[in-house]
Amino acid sequence: MIDLEGRGLEILRWFLAIAAGAIVIPIQSWLFRSGSIALWDVDPTRWVASIFERASLIVWSVSLIGSVIWYMMAVQMRRHFAPKDTKSAMVKWWIVLLLPLLVLIGNIWVFGKASTAAFPWFVGFLLLNMVLTFWLSTAVSTPSPLAHVVPLAFEIRRVLRID
């Protein structure tokens, strides 16, 4: 049975953050397809299907994997965490962040040249997807004793009234 007072609540918050990252992708796709964001140098429907959605799903998937890796590491560290371990835990979080960050940069490098008109939106949306999926999920689901390890986690947890 899931303990909704402890780990169960962490997992629920993790899931909701991951879902937020997934929900924005169709909204972003619609903004391109509907013409709300003008793409004068490509066919919007084709570009969204072949470039944007593919890149977004790659960034989302790798951010999700990084988030899972961090959560599993944080749960293990929680068992014997002491304030002196803060710096090494922060380094571990930043190392895990490198995975989605490198994939984000790779997607921009590979797919970013497909549309000059979409480029700033493409970069911004991919970055938003990574932030929602990786950062938000790690900020809200990291066990309380390690919450200060994730940058700005205390602020978002205070706003969301977590802990």
Helices and strands as residue ranges (DSSP letters): H 7-33, H 44-47, I 48-52, H 53-78, G 83-85, H 86-111, G 112-114, H 119-130, I 131-136, H 137-141, G 144-149, H 153-159
